Structure formats: C-alpha cells, structure tokens
Amino acid sequence: MMTRKSLLALAILSLLLAGTYPQPTKLIRLTVVNRSGLPVEIGLIGSIINKYNQHTSYYLRLPKNEPRGDTIREFTIFPDKYSMKVYYVELWDPVYGTHCGAASQSVEAYHNVRVVVPVCTIRPPNKGEPSMVKIGGQRQCSKFRPVIPQRKPGC
C-alpha cells in the first residue's frame, strides 16, 4: 500500500515538474535566400525566455550570391517570434560611407519560413507567399552632396 502511494505521488510530482520549463521539441527550418550581391549577416533574437533566463538568439552568416544564381542556406531553429536584423557587409568608403544600412523586421517563425534578402535599395513589389518574408529595401540617401542642395524627403 505504501509503495503505491509513493509511486503515485512521484508520478504526479514528475508531471508537475516536467511542465515548469517547456522546451520546444519541434524544430523548424529557416531558409535564407541572398540576392543582394553582398555578404549578409542576420541576427535573430527570440521573444520566449528559456530556462537559463535568456532569449534564444542566432547570428547567421551568408556569403554573397554567385553571378549565376542566388545563395541559399538552410538553418534549424526553435519556433518563436524573432526580432530580425539584416546587416549588409560592405567595405567602408571614407567619402561616401556605407551604401546599405541595417534592415529590421519581425519574423513569426512557428513553421518553416523562407527569408529573401534583396539588393538593399530595392523594395519588393509584394509580400510573397504566406511562408515567405521579404526584407524591405532602404531609401537611398547620398551622404556627400557637393553641388545639389536638394534632399530627398526623409533623408
């Protein structure tokens, strides 16, 4: 009799403790397509806090695309809502500065997701299919304006 009660108590206690820090058992595939012509680095910071009281974070690197096609890389990540920041890696020009800045976007990665990174100055014409995320282009602002005093709005 005593062993049955202790086994029942142990089973209930183990079930209660198993749910304290739920670990995602399902992993998803993040496919990144680089069409920018530059090497790209992507930072992902998750919104769920893990058992170590930290947000899940990833830092992904992609080489520049080849002239004949796009660079496609697949990564395995935990499902979460991520804050994504895309960095275009380029050389610093002492006169004009950098051509492309960092682009930020939120990604709900609860299923397999495909991220397309275009040239930094081109905005995608549409959002794409539901499992696709397209990074928005940036407004082109030249930092060196020798003669023309006019500025584009927002620069």
Secondary structure by P-SEA (a helix, b strand, c coil): caaaaaaaaaaaaaaaaaaccccccbbbbbbbbbccccbbbbbbbbcccccccccbbbbbbbccccccbbbbbbbbbcccccbbbbbbbbbbbccccccccbbbbbbbcccbbbbbbccccccccccccccbbbbbbbccccccccccccccccc
